[in-house]
Every structure is written in structure tokens, then in C-alpha cells.
Amino acid sequence: MALKGTTLAALAVLLAAAGAFGACGGDSEALTLEEYFERLAELDAEFEENTDALDAQLNEDFESIEPDDFEAASALFVDFFDEAVAEVERFVDEMDGLDPPAEIEDLHDAAVEAGREVANALEGLTETVREADSEEEFAALETDSSFEQASATFDESCVDLQDVADENEIEIDLDCGN
């Protein structure tokens, strides 16, 4: 079914883009740059692990349905997107709870806002899937640019943070946009 190949590839890209970087939250005192980027790396690793598991589960679940069963495929995607939205929101909430050093507070805030936009766009895609009654309607996912735009902004925020780490000789790879 056309639904499987094209959309699975798109979903893998969506999750990879959303997982560009992260941080842990809950601190009441501003972190040093080193501590901040250490936390980013920790959350990034957790996010990557969780989204890789979601992607693997989706692929495994697809193997159990008939190739032309639109309703079953649609249900799988709704579940997948619901879980992906929850994971992105968790990631962004934890990042938002981080108290960055003053010199990168604006970059941090921009990254959090961009992450929220990614979650909102992904939620919009979830509604598109939920409401689709046919493969043609489902194909609207491939032409919806809201996620791509939000993801590009998120990636730019990631690159800005990566630049700060590099300028300060902090060894970290935020894997921006990969």
C-alpha cells in the first residue's frame, strides 16, 4: 500500500528532526554552560531512545496488517502520532524546566518555543490522520508544510546552541537536523 513506504519514511524524518536536542528540567539555580550542555546530551539520548522505540514498534505493527487495510493502518498511525506528540511534549517540558546560564537564556527560550511549535504541528498531523477517511485524505500529510517549517526553526535553534557549545570548547554533538 502506498501508505506504508512513503509515510513511514516521512515519519522517521519527523521523529529524527524533533529529536535534535534536549535538556533535563527542574533546577532552581542557573546551570553553568557545561552543566547545561551535559543535560542537553542526557535528554537527547533519552529522547532518541524513546523515539527509536516508537518507530520500531510502528514498523513491527505494520508487518501484522494486510497491505490494503486502510483502517488498520490509519489506527496504527493515530496511535503512533499520539505517542510521538506526548514524547515531544515531555521533551520540551523537561527542556523548559532547565535553568540556562544567562548568556544563552534567549537561545534556550527560542529553542523551547520552537519545540512547542514542533509539538503543535505534530498534533495537527495527528488530527489529519484521525480525520482521514481515505488514502487520498491521508496523503495530505505529505503536503502539510507546517511540520517542516516548525522543524526547520527547531533545527536552527539547535544549531545556535551547538555554536555556543563549540565556541566554548564544550564537546557535545546535538545532532541538529539529523
N, C-alpha and C positions, 0 to 999 in steps of 0.2 A: 504494500500500500504506500502511496506517495507520502502519506502522513509520517511513516516511520523514519526513513532515511533523512529527508530534508530537515524535518523538525528536530530529530534527535541531535543532529549536528548543530543546529541553531541553539538548542538548549545547553549543549556543552559549552558553547561560546558564551552564552548568557551567564552561566554559573562561574566560569573562569573569570569573566570581566568583573562580576560582582565581588569575587574573592581577591581582588587586587591587593588589599592591605587591611590591617585591623589593629585593635588595641583592647586591653582589659580595662575595666572600669572600677569605680568605687573609691578611689583615693581622695582624701580631703586636702592634701598638700600637693603643690605643683611638683611634678617629677623633673628630674634632670633630663637633658636630651638623651643620654644613654639609656636611662630607665624607660623613657617614653618609647624609644625605638625597640627596646627589648620587649616591651609589652605589645607593640605592634606585631612583632615577629611571632609572639606566642598566640595571639588571637588569629593571625593569618594562618598559622599552621592548623589550628583547631577548625577554622572555617573551611580550609581546603580539605581537611579530612572529612568533615561533615558533608560538604557538597559533592565530593568524590563518591561518598557512600550513597547519596541521593541519586546521582547519575547512574551508578552501578545498579541500584535497585530498579530504576526505571528501565534500563536495558534488559535486566533479568525478567521483569514483569512483562515486557513486550514479547519476549520469547514464548510466553504462555498463552497469548491470544491469537486468534485467527487473523491472517493478514488483512482481510477486508472488514473487520468488525470495528466500524467507526465508533459505536457507542462504548465499547470496551476500551479502545484507545483513548477516547475523549476522557473517560473516567480516570484512566491512569494519569493523563496529563493534568487533570484538575488536582488530583492528589499530589502529584509531583510539584506543581506550581504552589499549592497551598503550603507545602513543606519548605519549598525554596524561599517563599516570601517570609515565612517565620524565621528561617535561618538568617536571611539578610537583615531582618529587623533586629534579631538578637545581636548580631554582629555590630550593627550600627548603634544600638542602645549601649552595648558594652564600650564601644569606642567613645560615645558621647559621655560616658561616666569617667573617662580618663581626664585628669587634670594636667594639661600640657604645660611645658615651660612657656613663659611669657613670650619669648622670641618666636614661637611657632603657633601661638594661640589662634591667630587669624587663619593660618593654613589648616590647622586642626578643625576649626569650626567650619571652614569651607568643605573639608572632606566629609564631615558628619552630614552637612546639608546635602552634599552630592550623594552620599549613601542613602539618605532618606528618599531622595528623588529616584534612585535605582529601585528601592523597595516599592515606591508608589507605582512606578512604571511596570514593574513585575506583577504587582497586584492588578493593574489594568489588563495585562496579558492573561492573567488568571480568569478574569471576568469574560474576556473574549472567548477563551476555551470553554468556560462554563456555559455560555450562551450559544455556542455554535451548534447548529442543527445539521450541518453537512460539512464535508471536506472542504468545499469552496469557502464557507464561512471560517472554517478553521485556518485556511490558508492566509487569512488576514494577519496572522501572526508574522508572516514573512515580510509583510509590507508595513508593519507598525514600526515607525521610527522613534517613538517616544523612549523605548528602552535603549536603543542605540545612542540617542542623544544624552540620556542620563548617564549611561555607562561611560561615554566619552568624557563627560565632565568629571565623573568619579576618577577616571584614569588620569586626567590632568592634575587633579588634587593629589593623587598618589605620586605622580612624577615630581610635583612640587615638594612633597615631603621627602622623597628619595633624594632630591637635590640637596636638601638641608643635611640629611644624613651623610651624603658624600662630601659636602663641603666641610663637615666637622669630623671627617675620617671615622665615621661610625660604620662598621662593617655590617651591612644588612642589605638584603635584596628583597624589596617589597613586591617584585614581580608585577610591576604596573602594566596592566593591559594584556597580560598573558593568560 
